[in-house]
């Protein structure tokens, strides 16, 4: 009995000697870059929460636009003239650009100059009523020195007021990023529309790419083919210099339309959401609820 048990134990020990050792497990998963861009609709929450640009700052409160105008000294840009603002400090990583009129149309070119013959960011801005709907944007100015140039391409009878100043960590861009947290991909040549109900007083917009150039057109419509505000935008690097804006939407029937004017190889990531919601008591309610529920 003991002899048979010993033979059985020896057989099991010899069999274990011929078992092949397990190979180490290695992962074949490709390493992903830090920029996590999704192609499905409204699932990239990183647009408002963080990114490769210094414009994405956590914390802070949104600065009221009226407060910015009250605490600044606007510069009058006459029709057909050009004014420039230079920022030699490389610590200034973003700049607020605010434009308005006394109720007349606003038509201007806004450019960012960085070095000789280098324009990494430029915009063409048109607003039907520069007092009812002011232009409010934040542009990235990394690696200074930088110069912001504003040219009033309207007639001599249409001057505009301009405020150009550095944006703080708790400034306008931080307020926009804290609100516009949902995003969607807009392929080259495609467009997206965002309707809003009359209670929305202003809309926050963020446009960026994964490092490729950004070419887009932003339109505020109120009625069929009735453009109240149009911004034609170009950015050399949509990740290093994303575009932040606040579009004021008084009244009812407001629709924000974003068009990617670049080829199909250059998608962009758009985040459009309500920035300031009021009562809407100054406007007649026709019973039609447009846009999302709040």
Protein Blocks (a to p, Z undefined) as FASTA:
>chain_A
ZZmmmmmmmmmmmmmmmpccddddddfbdcddfbdcdfbehiafklmngcjbfklcgejj
dddfklmmmmpccddddehiacddddfblklmbdcdddddehiacdddddddedehiafb
ccddddfblmlmccddddddehiadddddddfbdfklccddddddddfklmklmmmmmmm
cccdddehiacdddddfklmbdcdddddehiacdddddddedehiafbdcddddfblklm
ccddddddehehiacddddfbdfklccddddddfbdceklmpccehiaghjdZZ
